[in-house]
């Protein structure tokens, strides 16, 4: 009888080994090895089993042909075995057209299992074929071991890089503490760091105040945290994710506010605040490294806030006086000298600089008779650097305003300007609105700025929140969400920087949005310029003898 066994081609085996060792992709290795066996043995049906991460059971990872097996199974295989159907699992293998089990062993440890079906020639696997199978399995085992080691090294490398990034970020934030006069500012910087590195759009920061109440520091979520949850939150032992706290009293809080992580901020084991973190923009889940990163930054920041020496000290530095004076002059040049005159709208704006100059900016740019661009922005940090950044933004915006780019493209172009011309510690909160004067349609993008307030003709309050991350925290194009609002006769839009709501009195209480809303309800019938002036005057009266630590910038738009 003619010997129909396949010849062993050493060159093809060497080529297989070379291709397998070029990658550390487990699925690729198993897939190529399985296809090689099936091709050489003329088999059309086969699959590969690979161990689960957390136990010694195997799961089908590669499927060729008509295999359909969902079982987790334990193998004690040590040599090629013909399937006899002695167990329920073997019967299932036979029902899927599989006849042979092939172990992939490395130093006696089972790394994978191939299952092969019937040969197209209907001939059994002979001695030469078994030898060939053994060689392929041995090559596969070596490649899998190399791949696993490469993956372990890569995971270690990534972990070290992540730890280095964490330490670098903490070091940078520590250096930035001296530039801020309040704990709220440090928490705000902390939030932007997390946003930029974890790509988060929605978050909130609360601090534990007197009588165990929670005081809102910064909120980028759709809603505020209801007081009903305060007592339960204070009982948290550590950071919890949505999955970990499912079924607890806090579970509804995650769903109601679209949250994924709640992280207590502690000082010497005592909770002093909370970070409420939403979903990642990428859709990825938070891993333990992400959680540790959030915890570390939160705890460092809240510890710094408790150190009065860092935040209660307000020393004047004579060496900065000339720089601050120059920055003030630069900043004044940002603001429009003459506002556009429009038939259907009244416009007003005012910017009151503080002793420590920041980069506030508002503008009304009339592109043509039917188009008006509305801008409100705030650069992080103070001094000449912030002013120069805003000058770059203003110049770039003047160029882009008359272009044919989409609104999202314009904001991304401005983000490039900020990212390429600033260090890692700078970012810009930015609101831009594109007003169609003919159709009274406002299209806008809010890049991390305080949401403008809209009082419509029915005396209802709306907020312009749609947009995305601040500019300067990421390098790649960002898919900003664009909002739309049709302005009706009698509507009023009020834009402002955080120097309004975060202004403090002698007791370090903030002016806040509630006080701003109450004021606007009283003066909304006044002309826009009187409204803007009234807000600035109210903030100054609230602060009293306390010097403002940030610029106050307000613009008002009224529809006739």
N, C-alpha and C positions, 0 to 999 in steps of 0.2 A: 504494500500500500504506500502511496506517495506521501512523503512527509510534508504536511501543509503548515507546519509551524513557522512563525515569522522569524526572519533573521534579526539578530541584534545589531543595530547600526550604532557603533560607538560615537560616530560624528554627530548623529542626531541627538544622542544623549548629552554629549558635551554642549551642543547648542541649547538644549533645553535647560541645562544647569546654568549656563551663562545668562539666559533670558530671565530665569527665576531669580537669580541673584542681583539683577538690575533694579529690583523693586523691593519695598517693604510692605506692599499691599497684600494682605492675607488672602483676600478674595481672588485677586489676580493670580496668585500662585496656585491656589487650589483649582481655579477654573482652567488655567493653562495645562496643568498636570492631568486633570480629568479629561480634557479634550485630546491630549496626547495619547492617553491610554485607549480612549474610545476610537480614535482614528487608526491607531496601529492594530487594534484587535477587531476592527470593523464592528463596533457596537454603537447602537443608536440611542441607548437609554442608560443614564447614569446619574449619580449625585455624589456630593461630598458633605460629610458631617464634620462639625468643628465644635470644640468644647465651649460651653457657656462661660461667661466671665466669672461668675460667683460660685460655681459648683463644678463637679466632675462629669456632669451629664453632657451629652452631645446633642446638637441641633443641626438640621439640614441647612447648609449655607449656600450650596451651589446645586442647581437643578437643571439637568439636561434631559430632554425627552418628556415623558409623561409622569414623572414622579410627583407625588403629592403627599408629603409626610410631615406632620406638625409635631410629632412626639419629641419629648426630651428623653433620651435613652442613655443608659450606662453601658459602655462596651468594655469587655475584658479581653479583647482580641489580641493575638500575638502573631498570627500567620494567616495567609489567604484562606478563606473559609467559604465553602459552598453553603448557600442558604437552604436549610432543610425544612423550614416551617415548623420547628419544634415549639416556638413561642408565639404569642400573639403579635409581637413586633415583627418576627420573621415572616409570619403569614402576611402581614401588611406589606412587607418588602416584596414578597413573591407576587402579591396582587398588583404591585406597581411594576412588574416585569423585571425585578432585580434578582440576580442569581448568585452573585459573588460579593463578599465583603473583604476589603483589602486594608490592613492596618498600615498607618504611617507612623513608624516608631523612630524616636531619637533617644539613644542611650537607654533603651528599655521603656521609655515613657511614650504613651499613646498620644500623638499630637493631632491626628485627624484620621478619618475613615472614609475610604472610597467604596461606593456600592456600584457594581456594573451589571448590566443586563445581558441578555442573550446575544451571541454573535450572529451577524447576518448570514454567515455561512452555516449556522446551526452546529458547528463543530465545538467540542469542548475545549477548554483552555488547557493546552498541553504543557509539557515540562519547560520547553523553551519560552513559551509565553509567560509562565509563572516566574521564570528567571528575569524576564524583561520587566514584568510588573514590579518585582522586588527592587530592581534597580531604579525605576521611576519613583517608587515610594521612598527609597532611601534618599534620592536627590531632593524630592519634595520635602522630606523631613528636615534635611540640612537647611534648605532655603527658608522653611517656616521658622526654624530656630534663629537663623540670622535676622529674619524680618522682625520676629518678636523682640530680639535684642535691640535692633535699630529703633523699634517703636518705644521700647523702654528708655533708651538713651534720649530719643526725641522728647518723650514726656518729661524726663528729668530736665532737659535743656529748657523746655517751655516753662516748667515750674520755676527754675532758677531765674529765667528772664522775667517771669511774672513777679517774683519776689523782688528782683532788682528794680522793676518798674514801680512796685509799691513803695520801696524804700526811697527811690528817687522822688516820687510824688510827695511823700511825706516830708522829705527834706525841703522840697520847693515850697510846700505850703507853710512849713515852719519859718522859712525865710520871709514869706509874705506876711506873716502875722504882724510884723512891725509896721506895715503899711496900713493896717486897719485899726480903727478906733473902737470897734464894737464886736462882740461875739457873733452878732447876726451876720456881719460882713464875712467873717471867717466861715461860717456855715454856708453862706451863699457861695463862696469860692469852692468849698468842699463839694457842693451839689453840682457845680459846673464841671469839676474834675470827674465826678462819677458819670455825668451825662456824656462827656467826651470820650471816656475810656470804655464805658459799657454801652454806649449808644442808647441812652434812656431819654425819653421825651417827657414823661410824666413822673413827678416826684413831689414830696412835701417834707418840710422840716418843722418839727414842733419842739419846743423846749418846756421842761417841767417848771412851772412857776410856783408861787405860794399856794398853800392849801392843796398841793398835788394837782393843780389844774394844768392843762396843757395850753401853752401860748403859741400861736401860729407865728413862725418866723418867715417862712417862704412857702408858697403853694403854687405848683404848676399842674395840679390835678384838676379835674372838672368840679369837684366838690371839696368842702372842708370835712374834716373828721368829726362825726357827731359826738357830742359830749357823753352819750350813753356808753361809749366804749372806753372812756378814760380809765376807769378803775380797773378794767380787765387788762388794758395795755400795761399798766404799772405792775401787773403781776407776772409779766413775761420774764422768763429766766434768761433768754438769749434770742438771737435772731431766728425768725421763723419764716418759712416760705409758704406759699398758698397751699401746696400739697401737704406740708408738715402740719399745718394748722387746720386742715380740713376736718369738719366735725366738731370744732371747738366753738366757743362763743364769739371768736373773732372771724370765723369763716365768712359771715355775710359782709364784713367790712372789706374783704378782698374783692368780692363780686360787685359790690355797690360802687367801689372807687377804682375798679380795674387795676388792682395792686397785685404784685407778685412777691414782694419781700417787705417785712417789717423788722427794723433793726434798732433795738434800744441803744442809746449812746450813754455809756457809763463812766463814772469817775469813782475809782476805788470801790467798785462793785455796786454803786448806787446809781439808779437810772436818773439821768439829767435831761434826756431828750429822746427823740425818735426820728428815724429816717423812714419814710414811707416811699417805696420804690415801685414804679409801674413796670410794664412789660418792656423787654428790649426791642429796639426797632428792627433788629435782625430776626426776631422771633425765636432766638435761641433761649434755652433754659439757663438759669443761673446754676453754676457749679459751685463746689465748696470753696474754690479759690476766689471766685467772684464774691461770695458771701464774706470770706475772711477779709478781702480787700475793703468791702463796704464797712465792716465792723471796725477795722483798723483806722480808717480815715475818720469815721464818726467819733470814735473814742478819743483820738488825738485832738480833734477839733473841740469837742465839748470840754476836754481837760484844759485846753488853752483858754476857753471862755471863762472857766472858773478861776483863772489866775488874774486877779484884778490888776496886777502890775502891767499885763500886756494890753488891757483894754480900757482901763480907767485913766491911764496916763495920757495927757494931751499936751505934750511939750511943743513949744514953738522952736523951730530949727532955723537959725538965722542964715545958715548957708543955703537954705532952700528958697529964701525970700525972692531973690532975683529970678530963679527958675519959675516960681509960682506967678510972679508978675508977668513974665513973658508968656507963660501958658494962658493966663487970663486974656491977654491981648489977642493971642491966636484964636482962642475960643470965641471971642466976640466976633471975629471975622467969619465964623461959620454961619451965623444967623442971618436970615434975609433982612436986608435994610428996608425994603419996601415990599409989602405983601400984595399979591395979585388982586385986582379988583374984578369981581365976578357978579353977573347979574342975578344968579339964583342962590348965592352963598355969601356968608360973612365969615371972614377968617381973622384969627388973632393968635399971637404967640408971645411968650416971654420966657427968658432964661436968666435966673438969678444965680451967679456963681458963689461958691463958698470960699472960705479961706484956702481950703485945699482944693485946687482946681481939678475937676474931672473932665471927661470928654463928652458932655451932653451935646445933643445936636437936634434941632428941629428945622424943618424946611417945607415950603410950598413951591413946587416947581411946575410952572405952567408950560407944558410941552407944546400945545397949540390951542386953538380956540375951544376945542372939545375935550381936552385932556389935562388933568392936574395930578401931580404926584405929591403925596403927603408922606412925610418922613418924621420919625422920632427914634433916636438912638442913644445909647449910653455905652462908653468904653470902660472896661474894668481898669482900676488903677487911677493914679492921679499924676499931675505934673505935665511937663512938656511932652513926654512920651505919649500920654493919652491924647493930648491935643493934636499931635502929628498924625496919629492913627486916624483920628476923625477927619483930619484934613485930606488924607488919602482917600477915605471913603467918600467924602463930599466931592472931590475931584472926579473920582471914578463914576459916581452916580450922575454927575452932570454930563459925562460922555455917554453913558449907557441910556440915559433918559430918552434920547431921541433915536435910539436904535430900534431894529425890528425884532429884538430878542423877546422871548416869552418872559413873563414876570418871574417865573421860577429860575430861568436862566440868568436874569439880571441879579437876583439874590445870590445865586451860586458864583457868579463872576465877582460880586462884592466880597463873598466869603474867601475867594482866592486871594484878593487883595489883602484882606486882613491876615489870613494864614501865612502868606508869603512875606509879610512885612512886620510880623510880630513874633515874640517869643512864646513859649508854651504857657506862660502865666497870663496872657492877655486874651480877652474875648470881647465880643460886642453883642449886646442885646439890641435888636433892631426891628422896627415895625415900618412897613412900607405899604401904602395904599395907592391904588391906581383908580382915580375917579373919572368916570365917563360923564362929563358935564351935560351932555346932550340927553342921555338916558338915565342920569342920576344913579348909575350902577357903580358900586365900590367893590373892587376886587383887591384883596389884601393878603399879605404874608406876615405872620408874627414869628420872628426868629428869636424866641426866648425873652421877649420884652413884656413889661407890665401890660396886660390886656387893656386896650382903650375901652372906655365906657360909652355906650350909645344909649341916649334917652330918646325913645321914639315919640311920635306925636300922641300916642296913647299913654304916655308917662311910664312906659315899661323900660326896664334896664336890660340891655344886652351887652355882652362882652365879645370882643374880637380876639379869639384865642387861637384860631387855626394857624398852623405854620410848622414849627419844628425847633431844632436846636439853635443856640446862639451861633453867631459867626465867629470863626477862628478856632473852634475846638476840634475840627476835623478837616482833612485835606481833600477827601474825595467828594464827588458830587453828592448832594443830599436831596432826596425826593421830598421837598417841602409840600405840605398840604396848603392849597390855596382856598381862602374863604371868600364868600360873596355876601353883599348886603345891598339891597335897593333902598336908597335914601328917600324918605317921604318929606313932604313939606312940614316944617316944624320940628324935624329931628335935630338933635345936637350930639356931636361926637367930641369927647374930651380925651386927649392924649397926655401922658405925663411920664416922668422918669421916677425911679424909686427914691429920689431925693425928697419927693413929696410925702409919700406914705411912710418912709422910714425915718423922717425927721423926729428928733427926740426932745422931750422936755427935761427939766432938771432931775426928774425921777427916773429918767431913761425909758419912760413910756413912749411908744411910737404914735405918730399922728394917725396912721392906719387908714385902710380903705373905708371903714365904716364912718369915720369922721369926715372923710372926703365926700362920701355919698350924701351924708346929712347936709353938708355945706352946699353941694350942688343943687339939691332939692330946693334950697332957700333962694339961690341966686340965679337959677337957670333962665329966668325971664329977662335977665340983663343982657346987654350987648356982649359979644364974645370977648372983647378986650377987657371989659370990666369983670367978666367971669374969671379970665386968666389972672388978672391982677388981684382979684379977691382971693383966689386959691393961694397965691404966693404970700399975700398979706396974712392970711389965716395961719399958714405954716410958720411964719416968722413970729407971730404972736404966741403960738403954741410953744415954740422953742424958747421964747423969752430971752434971757441973757446967755443961753447956751449957743455957742457958735455952731452954725450948720456944718456938718462934716461932708456934705455932698451938695452938688448943684441941684437947684429946683428948676425944672423945665416943664412948661405946660403949653399946649396949643388947643384951640377950640375952633370947631367948625359948626356953623348953624345954617340949616337950609331954610330959605325964605318960603 
